[in-house]
Amino acid sequence: MLGRSANADTIRKEFVFMSRVKLLQESYRLMEMKKLLRGYGIRNFDMFNDRNIMWLIKLILKQDLSSSLDDALKVVHAYKLTPVEVYFLHSIHLIPNNKTDECLSLLKSVALKEVETTVMRLSTWAQLTIENHPDDPEVT
């Protein structure tokens, strides 16, 4: 067995400690996510399947609770995704329900780069909606 210096042993102990801290942080994050999902009646959800995450975000936003936007953003941050999708989905829910003031407040509270992307997506969505339903008075 090779002898180790005190410095190498200290580095090894710090690495093991940091690995344990990261593992605990990840466990806590998963526990918080499960708690959030239980609040929406979701018990069995594969949190490691990325394709289900957008379904989950849409489900949370459809609940139209006062905490829905914040909860959807928690999911986005937990999975290190861009929040633009949440802002877009929430906006296209607010606009048809005549909640334009809430939509504007949301956009004013968001970082400029995210607002630009969200507004571009909203304008494309509006254009496609009008083109696909030209005779619908609810749309125009």
C-alpha positions as CSV (number, residue, x, y, z in Angstrom):
1,M,0.0,0.0,0.0
2,L,1.3,3.4,-0.9
3,G,1.5,6.0,1.7
4,R,-0.7,9.0,1.4
5,S,0.1,12.5,2.3
6,A,-2.1,14.4,4.7
7,N,-3.0,16.7,1.9
8,A,-4.2,13.9,-0.3
9,D,-6.2,12.4,2.5
10,T,-7.9,15.8,3.3
11,I,-8.8,16.2,-0.4
12,R,-10.3,12.7,-0.5
13,K,-12.4,13.3,2.7
14,E,-13.6,16.6,1.2
15,F,-14.6,14.9,-2.0
16,V,-16.5,12.2,-0.2
17,F,-18.2,14.8,2.0
18,M,-19.2,16.9,-1.1
19,S,-20.5,13.8,-2.9
20,R,-22.8,13.0,0.1
21,V,-24.0,16.6,0.2
22,K,-24.9,16.5,-3.5
23,L,-26.7,13.2,-3.0
24,L,-28.7,14.7,-0.1
25,Q,-29.5,17.8,-2.1
26,E,-30.8,15.6,-5.0
27,S,-32.8,13.5,-2.6
28,Y,-34.4,16.6,-1.1
29,R,-35.2,18.0,-4.6
30,L,-36.9,14.7,-5.5
31,M,-38.8,14.6,-2.3
32,E,-40.0,18.2,-2.8
33,M,-41.1,17.4,-6.4
34,K,-43.1,14.4,-5.2
35,K,-44.8,16.5,-2.6
36,L,-45.7,19.1,-5.2
37,L,-47.1,16.4,-7.5
38,R,-49.2,15.0,-4.7
39,G,-50.8,18.4,-4.4
40,Y,-52.1,17.9,-7.9
41,G,-53.3,14.4,-7.3
42,I,-50.4,12.8,-9.1
43,R,-49.1,9.7,-7.3
44,N,-47.2,7.6,-9.8
45,F,-45.1,9.7,-12.1
46,D,-41.8,8.7,-13.7
47,M,-39.8,11.8,-12.8
48,F,-36.8,10.5,-14.9
49,N,-38.7,10.4,-18.2
50,D,-38.1,13.8,-19.9
51,R,-41.0,13.3,-22.3
52,N,-43.5,13.4,-19.4
53,I,-42.2,16.7,-18.1
54,M,-44.1,18.9,-20.6
55,W,-47.2,16.9,-20.0
56,L,-46.8,17.5,-16.3
57,I,-46.3,21.3,-16.8
58,K,-49.4,21.5,-19.0
59,L,-51.4,19.6,-16.4
60,I,-50.3,21.9,-13.6
61,L,-51.1,25.0,-15.6
62,K,-54.5,23.7,-16.6
63,Q,-55.5,23.6,-12.9
64,D,-55.7,27.4,-12.9
65,L,-54.8,27.6,-9.2
66,S,-53.0,30.7,-7.8
67,S,-49.9,28.5,-7.3
68,S,-50.0,26.8,-10.7
69,L,-47.5,29.2,-12.4
70,D,-45.1,29.0,-9.5
71,D,-45.4,25.2,-9.3
72,A,-44.8,24.8,-13.1
73,L,-41.7,27.0,-12.8
74,K,-40.5,24.8,-9.9
75,V,-40.7,21.8,-12.2
76,V,-38.9,23.7,-15.0
77,H,-36.1,24.7,-12.6
78,A,-35.8,21.3,-11.1
79,Y,-35.3,19.8,-14.6
80,K,-33.1,22.7,-15.7
81,L,-35.4,23.6,-18.6
82,T,-36.1,27.1,-20.0
83,P,-39.1,28.8,-18.3
84,V,-40.2,30.3,-21.7
85,E,-42.4,27.3,-22.4
86,V,-44.2,27.9,-19.1
87,Y,-44.7,31.6,-19.8
88,F,-46.0,30.7,-23.3
89,L,-48.4,28.0,-22.1
90,H,-49.7,30.1,-19.3
91,S,-50.2,33.1,-21.6
92,I,-52.2,31.1,-24.2
93,H,-54.4,30.0,-21.3
94,L,-54.9,33.5,-20.0
95,I,-55.6,35.3,-23.3
96,P,-58.7,33.3,-24.5
97,N,-60.1,33.7,-20.9
98,N,-60.0,37.5,-21.2
99,K,-57.2,37.7,-18.6
100,T,-55.0,40.0,-20.6
101,D,-54.1,42.1,-17.6
102,E,-52.7,39.0,-15.9
103,C,-50.8,38.1,-19.1
104,L,-49.3,41.6,-19.3
105,S,-48.3,41.5,-15.7
106,L,-46.6,38.1,-16.2
107,L,-44.7,39.4,-19.2
108,K,-43.6,42.5,-17.3
109,S,-42.2,40.4,-14.5
110,V,-40.0,38.2,-16.7
111,A,-36.5,38.9,-18.0
112,L,-36.3,40.7,-21.3
113,K,-34.8,37.8,-23.3
114,E,-37.5,35.5,-22.1
115,V,-40.2,38.1,-22.9
116,E,-38.9,38.5,-26.4
117,T,-39.0,34.7,-27.0
118,T,-42.4,34.3,-25.4
119,V,-43.9,37.2,-27.4
120,M,-42.5,35.9,-30.6
121,R,-44.1,32.5,-29.9
122,L,-47.4,34.2,-28.9
123,S,-47.5,36.1,-32.1
124,T,-46.9,33.0,-34.1
125,W,-49.6,31.2,-32.1
126,A,-52.1,34.0,-32.7
127,Q,-51.4,34.1,-36.4
128,L,-51.9,30.4,-36.8
129,T,-55.0,30.5,-34.7
130,I,-56.5,33.2,-36.9
131,E,-55.5,31.5,-40.1
132,N,-57.0,28.2,-39.0
133,H,-60.3,29.7,-37.8
134,P,-60.9,32.7,-40.1
135,D,-64.7,32.7,-39.6
136,D,-64.8,32.1,-35.9
137,P,-65.8,35.4,-34.1
138,E,-64.4,34.1,-30.8
139,V,-60.9,34.0,-32.4
140,T,-60.8,37.3,-34.3
